[in-house]
Amino acid sequence: MAIDDFLPIRIAVLTDPALQERLRTAPDQAALFEAVLALGRERGHQFSEQDLRAVVNANRRAWLERWLYQ
């Protein structure tokens, strides 16, 4: 899964305070990932936990690189 394929989920969360709260209340990373996977299924997107982890790692890497190269 490319990061761009995850964009509809990101937009849905960024524009819906109820979804933000749903994810914010996850007690740990495993629960957060399960909530995101369920959110994707509810909206007709099929991605795996591996896909989600790849997106998280790519975003983390991009965030770190942004600060390293300033």
N, C-alpha and C positions, 0 to 999 in steps of 0.2 A: 504494500500500500504506500503510495506516495503521500507526502505531507499535504499536497493540494487536494487529495481525495478526502482528507479529513476536514476540509474547510467547511462543508455544510454543518457538521456537528459543532464546530467552533462558533460559527455564526449563530446557530440556534441557542447555544449557551450564553453567548455574549448579549443576545437580545431578549432573553427571558429570565427575569429575576427568580422565578420559581425553580427553573433548572439550575441556576447558580446555587441556590440554597440547597437543593437536593444533592448536588455534588459537594458543596462546602461541608455538609454534615457527615460525610463519610469518615468513619473513625480511623481508618488506616488506608494505605495504598491499595491493598487488595480489594477493599470495599469500594474505593474510588474507581478502580479499574472495572469492577463488575458493574457499577452504576453507569459508567461511560459505555460499556459494551451493551448494556440493556437499552440505554438511550439510543444507540445506533440501531439496534434491532427494531425498536419502536418506530423508527423513522425510515426503515427499509434499507439500512446500510449493513452490509455484512463485512465485518473485519474481526480479526482474531486478537487475542491478548498479545501475541507476538507483534502484530501490526501496531497495536496501541503502544507497546513498549518502544518500538522503533521510532514512532512519531515523538514520543516523550523524549527519547534520547537525542533525536535530531534537534528538537527545539531547545533542549538543555545545552547542547553543543553550540548552537547558534547564539544563544544568550551569552554563554561564556566567551565565545570568540568576539562578540561585539565589545565586551569589556576589556579583553586582552589587547585588542589592536587599536585602542584609542590613543 
